[in-house]
Amino acid sequence: MNRFVTFLAWMAMSVTVNAQMAIDLHSHFTTPAYLQVLEKHGALLEEGFPIPDWTVENHLAFMDNAGIETAVLTLPAPQPYFGDKAELVAAIRETNEAGARLKAEHPGRFLFCAALPLPNVEAAMKEVIYALDTLHADGIKLATNVRGQYLGDPTLDPLMQLLSDRGAVVILHPHKPEPYSPEVMKQTPLAMYEYVAETTRALANMITRNVLARYPGMKVVVPHCGAYMPLAIPRMKAVYPAVRAIDMVGDIDWEANLKCLYYDLAGAASPQVIRMMLTITEPSHILYGTDYPYVAAPVLVQKIKQLREELEADATLAPYVDLFMKDNAIKLFEK
């Protein structure tokens, strides 16, 4: 059965859904088991800033105030891995089961993309199967790197094959880069710069190995307005002939790698940023996102209102408002 069919049916029946409602492709939740592991290892501030408090009641209240009908939940950074595989697997499983409960207890309000117990690839593949088949997860969340194991690493190829075979929606999210400079991170918090660079780094690593072209069944969502991809792709293409000529990289299928990428609007969305994103993608691949609870609810409520107003006033982008805010998300999860 289509894993999205229940949600689609609920959307069709709901009298509250209209052109003004949105689907949030980028939001986070936490669980006691996850936080306990981080606290045990002194890692609550590993990403350089506190993990916000999260409750389902507050999340729903925010969604109602912002006009968001449905939010897609994912686990934030950091990965709860500190050398103990059993501890990691247990924390990830508890988090995924909590996501499934939230989806079931609040029909139509939440979807969830399951976390994976990487860097253990075998355990991650088992969790993919359990999450999709038993928990009916709507997709999979992948960190840009887990303790230095970056997306694009050859050891991840079996996982990529599985995700492609399952036609999985894959939501990417940046984690602290490895290696990193603590001094630089203190001066310039990760969220200000490095997260977008980290996302771009992971995607470049995937593209130079044709990961997205070789495993085309995945639909991969790039966070934070496409990171630096609108600048990185022209740069990569410009340098490519020189580095290919001396065999520093192999052949790259640019079109095949890029066509499965989708982009959320969390972070700094504006008509200007969206037009820049459209230099590397098309309107059907842009989706609304908030990054709740990492941005305060009142700020996000104002931002969604402002974004709608700016888009509706833009003659070029106005026809796509409903696509960006809702319709593209519905199509993304269809099978």
C-alpha positions as CSV (number, residue, x, y, z in Angstrom):
1,M,0.0,0.0,0.0
2,N,1.2,3.6,-0.8
3,R,2.8,4.7,2.5
4,F,1.3,8.2,1.9
5,V,-2.3,7.1,1.1
6,T,-3.6,7.6,4.6
7,F,-2.3,11.1,4.7
8,L,-3.7,11.9,1.2
9,A,-7.1,10.6,2.2
10,W,-7.0,12.7,5.3
11,M,-6.1,15.8,3.3
12,A,-9.0,15.2,1.0
13,M,-11.5,14.9,3.8
14,S,-10.2,17.7,6.0
15,V,-12.4,20.8,5.8
16,T,-9.5,23.0,7.2
17,V,-7.2,22.3,4.3
18,N,-7.2,25.1,1.7
19,A,-4.8,26.9,-0.5
20,Q,-3.4,28.8,2.5
21,M,-2.2,25.8,4.4
22,A,1.4,24.5,4.2
23,I,3.4,21.3,4.6
24,D,6.6,21.8,6.5
25,L,9.4,19.5,5.1
26,H,11.9,20.6,7.6
27,S,11.2,20.2,11.3
28,H,12.7,18.3,14.2
29,F,11.7,16.5,17.3
30,T,13.6,14.9,20.2
31,T,13.0,12.0,22.6
32,P,14.1,11.2,26.1
33,A,16.2,8.3,25.0
34,Y,18.1,10.5,22.5
35,L,18.7,13.3,25.0
36,Q,19.8,10.9,27.7
37,V,22.5,9.4,25.5
38,L,23.8,12.9,24.6
39,E,23.7,13.9,28.3
40,K,25.5,10.7,29.3
41,H,28.4,11.6,27.0
42,G,28.5,15.3,27.7
43,A,27.3,16.0,24.1
44,L,24.2,18.2,24.6
45,L,26.3,21.1,23.2
46,E,28.3,19.1,20.7
47,E,26.9,21.2,17.8
48,G,27.9,24.4,19.6
49,F,24.4,25.5,20.7
50,P,21.7,24.1,22.9
51,I,19.1,21.6,21.6
52,P,15.8,23.4,21.9
53,D,13.1,22.1,24.2
54,W,10.4,20.2,22.2
55,T,6.9,19.0,23.0
56,V,4.2,17.8,20.7
57,E,1.8,20.3,22.3
58,N,4.0,23.3,21.5
59,H,4.7,22.0,18.0
60,L,1.0,21.6,17.2
61,A,0.3,25.1,18.6
62,F,3.0,26.6,16.4
63,M,1.6,24.8,13.4
64,D,-1.9,26.0,14.0
65,N,-0.7,29.6,14.4
66,A,1.5,29.4,11.3
67,G,-1.1,27.8,9.0
68,I,0.9,24.6,8.7
69,E,-1.2,21.5,8.3
70,T,1.5,18.9,8.3
71,A,5.1,18.8,9.5
72,V,7.7,16.2,8.6
73,L,9.7,15.2,11.7
74,T,13.4,14.3,11.7
75,L,16.0,13.8,14.4
76,P,18.4,16.8,14.7
77,A,22.2,16.8,15.2
78,P,24.3,15.3,16.8
79,Q,24.2,11.6,16.0
80,P,24.0,9.7,19.4
81,Y,27.1,7.6,18.6
82,F,30.1,7.5,21.0
83,G,31.6,4.1,20.1
84,D,28.8,1.9,21.6
85,K,26.9,0.3,18.8
86,A,24.2,-1.2,21.0
87,E,23.6,2.1,22.7
88,L,23.3,3.8,19.3
89,V,20.9,1.2,17.8
90,A,18.7,1.4,20.9
91,A,18.5,5.2,20.9
92,I,17.7,5.3,17.2
93,R,15.1,2.6,17.4
94,E,13.3,4.4,20.3
95,T,13.3,7.7,18.4
96,N,11.9,6.1,15.2
97,E,9.2,4.3,17.2
98,A,8.3,7.6,18.9
99,G,8.0,9.2,15.4
100,A,5.6,6.5,14.4
101,R,3.5,7.0,17.5
102,L,3.3,10.8,16.8
103,K,2.2,10.2,13.3
104,A,-0.5,7.7,14.4
105,E,-1.7,9.8,17.3
106,H,-2.1,12.9,15.3
107,P,-3.4,11.8,11.8
108,G,-2.5,14.2,9.1
109,R,-0.4,16.5,11.3
110,F,2.9,14.6,11.3
111,L,5.0,12.5,8.9
112,F,8.4,11.3,10.0
113,C,11.6,10.3,8.3
114,A,13.5,7.7,10.3
115,A,17.0,8.1,11.6
116,L,19.6,5.5,11.0
117,P,22.3,4.0,13.3
118,L,25.3,5.0,11.2
119,P,28.2,4.7,10.9
120,N,27.3,1.0,11.1
121,V,26.0,0.3,7.6
122,E,24.6,-3.2,8.3
123,A,22.6,-1.9,11.3
124,A,21.4,1.1,9.2
125,M,20.1,-1.2,6.4
126,K,18.2,-3.2,9.0
127,E,16.7,-0.1,10.4
128,V,15.6,1.1,6.9
129,I,13.7,-2.1,6.4
130,Y,12.1,-2.0,9.9
131,A,11.3,1.7,9.6
132,L,9.7,1.5,6.2
133,D,7.9,-1.8,6.5
134,T,6.9,-1.9,10.2
135,L,6.8,1.7,11.3
136,H,5.6,3.0,8.0
137,A,8.1,5.8,8.0
138,D,7.6,8.3,5.2
139,G,11.3,8.5,4.4
140,I,14.8,8.4,5.8
141,K,17.0,11.2,7.3
142,L,20.7,11.1,6.5
143,A,23.3,13.2,8.2
144,T,25.9,14.8,6.0
145,N,28.5,12.9,8.0
146,V,28.6,10.7,11.0
147,R,32.0,10.9,12.8
148,G,33.7,11.6,9.5
149,Q,31.8,9.0,7.4
150,Y,30.6,11.4,4.7
151,L,27.8,10.8,2.3
152,G,29.5,9.6,-0.9
153,D,31.8,7.2,1.0
154,P,32.0,3.9,-0.9
155,T,31.1,2.0,2.3
156,L,27.7,3.5,2.1
157,D,26.9,2.2,-1.4
158,P,24.9,-0.8,-0.2
159,L,22.7,1.5,1.9
160,M,22.3,3.8,-1.1
161,Q,21.3,0.8,-3.2
162,L,18.6,-0.2,-0.7
163,L,17.2,3.3,-0.5
164,S,17.1,3.5,-4.2
165,D,15.4,0.1,-4.5
166,R,12.8,1.3,-2.0
167,G,12.2,4.6,-3.8
168,A,12.9,6.3,-0.5
169,V,12.5,10.0,0.2
170,V,15.8,11.0,1.8
171,I,16.0,14.2,3.9
172,L,19.6,15.4,4.3
173,H,20.7,17.5,7.3
174,P,24.0,18.9,8.2
175,H,26.0,17.8,11.3
176,K,29.2,19.2,12.7
177,P,32.0,18.7,10.1
178,E,34.8,16.3,10.7
179,P,37.5,17.5,11.2
180,Y,36.7,20.9,12.6
181,S,38.3,23.7,14.5
182,P,36.8,24.4,17.9
183,E,38.2,27.9,17.8
184,V,36.5,28.7,14.5
185,M,33.2,27.2,15.7
186,K,33.2,29.4,18.9
187,Q,33.8,32.5,16.8
188,T,31.2,31.7,14.1
189,P,28.5,29.2,15.1
190,L,27.8,26.3,12.8
191,A,24.3,27.5,11.9
192,M,25.7,30.8,10.6
193,Y,28.0,29.3,8.0
194,E,29.3,25.8,8.3
195,Y,26.0,24.0,8.1
196,V,25.4,25.2,4.6
197,A,29.0,24.5,3.6
198,E,28.8,21.1,5.2
199,T,25.6,20.2,3.2
200,T,27.3,21.4,0.0
201,R,30.4,19.4,0.8
202,A,28.4,16.2,1.3
203,L,26.5,16.7,-1.9
204,A,29.7,17.4,-3.9
205,N,31.1,14.2,-2.5
206,M,28.1,12.3,-3.7
207,I,28.1,13.9,-7.2
208,T,31.8,13.3,-7.9
209,R,31.1,9.5,-7.3
210,N,27.8,9.7,-9.2
211,V,26.0,8.3,-6.2
212,L,22.8,10.1,-7.1
213,A,23.1,9.0,-10.7
214,R,23.9,5.3,-9.8
215,Y,21.0,5.1,-7.3
216,P,18.3,7.1,-9.0
217,G,15.3,5.7,-7.1
218,M,16.0,8.1,-4.2
219,K,14.3,11.5,-3.9
220,V,16.8,13.6,-1.9
221,V,15.8,16.8,-0.1
222,V,18.6,19.4,0.3
223,P,18.0,21.6,3.3
224,H,18.4,25.3,3.9
225,C,17.5,26.8,0.5
226,G,19.8,24.5,-1.3
227,A,22.9,25.4,0.8
228,Y,25.6,26.7,-1.5
229,M,24.6,24.5,-4.4
230,P,23.5,27.3,-6.8
231,L,27.1,28.6,-6.5
232,A,28.9,25.3,-6.2
233,I,27.4,23.6,-9.2
234,P,28.6,26.2,-11.7
235,R,32.0,26.1,-10.0
236,M,32.2,22.4,-10.1
237,K,31.3,22.3,-13.8
238,A,33.8,25.0,-14.6
239,V,36.7,23.2,-12.9
240,Y,35.6,19.7,-14.0
241,P,37.4,19.6,-17.4
242,A,40.7,20.4,-15.9
243,V,40.5,17.9,-13.0
244,R,39.0,15.2,-15.3
245,A,41.8,15.6,-17.8
246,I,44.4,14.6,-15.1
247,D,42.1,11.8,-13.7
248,M,41.5,13.5,-10.3
249,V,37.8,12.6,-10.8
250,G,36.0,10.3,-13.1
251,D,33.1,10.9,-15.5
252,I,30.2,12.8,-13.9
253,D,26.7,12.6,-15.1
254,W,25.5,16.0,-14.1
255,E,22.0,15.8,-15.2
256,A,21.3,12.4,-13.6
257,N,22.9,13.5,-10.3
258,L,20.9,16.7,-10.1
259,K,17.5,15.6,-11.3
260,C,16.6,13.7,-8.1
261,L,17.4,16.6,-5.8
262,Y,14.7,18.6,-4.1
263,Y,15.2,21.7,-2.0
264,D,13.5,23.0,1.2
265,L,13.1,26.7,2.0
266,A,14.2,26.5,5.7
267,G,16.6,29.2,6.7
268,A,16.5,32.4,4.6
269,A,13.8,32.0,1.9
270,S,13.0,35.0,-0.2
271,P,12.1,35.6,-3.8
272,Q,15.7,36.5,-4.5
273,V,17.0,33.3,-3.0
274,I,14.3,31.2,-4.8
275,R,15.3,32.7,-8.1
276,M,18.9,31.7,-7.4
277,M,17.7,28.1,-6.6
278,L,15.8,28.0,-9.9
279,T,19.1,28.2,-11.7
280,I,19.8,24.6,-10.7
281,T,16.3,23.2,-10.3
282,E,12.7,23.7,-11.3
283,P,9.6,24.9,-9.4
284,S,8.3,21.4,-8.8
285,H,11.4,20.6,-6.7
286,I,11.1,23.4,-4.1
287,L,9.4,22.7,-0.8
288,Y,8.5,24.8,2.2
289,G,10.4,24.2,5.5
290,T,10.7,25.9,8.9
291,D,13.5,24.3,10.9
292,Y,11.2,24.4,14.0
293,P,12.1,24.3,16.9
294,Y,15.5,25.8,16.1
295,V,13.9,29.0,15.1
296,A,11.4,30.6,17.6
297,A,7.8,30.0,16.8
298,P,6.8,33.7,16.7
299,V,9.6,34.4,14.3
300,L,8.5,31.6,12.0
301,V,4.9,32.6,12.1
302,Q,5.9,36.1,10.8
303,K,8.3,34.6,8.3
304,I,5.7,32.4,6.6
305,K,3.3,35.3,6.4
306,Q,6.1,37.5,4.9
307,L,7.2,34.8,2.5
308,R,3.7,34.3,1.1
309,E,3.2,38.0,0.7
310,E,6.5,38.5,-1.1
311,L,5.9,35.5,-3.4
312,E,2.3,36.6,-4.3
313,A,3.6,40.0,-5.1
314,D,6.3,38.6,-7.5
315,A,4.9,38.2,-11.0
316,T,7.4,35.4,-11.8
317,L,7.0,33.4,-8.7
318,A,3.3,34.0,-7.8
319,P,2.0,31.1,-9.9
320,Y,4.1,28.7,-7.9
321,V,3.1,29.6,-4.3
322,D,0.9,26.6,-3.7
323,L,3.5,24.3,-5.3
324,F,6.2,25.5,-2.9
325,M,4.0,25.6,0.2
326,K,2.1,22.3,-0.2
327,D,1.5,20.7,-3.5
328,N,5.1,19.7,-4.2
329,A,5.3,18.0,-0.8
330,I,2.3,15.9,-1.6
331,K,3.8,14.7,-4.9
332,L,7.2,14.0,-3.3
333,F,5.8,11.3,-1.1
334,E,3.6,9.7,-3.7
335,K,4.7,6.3,-4.9
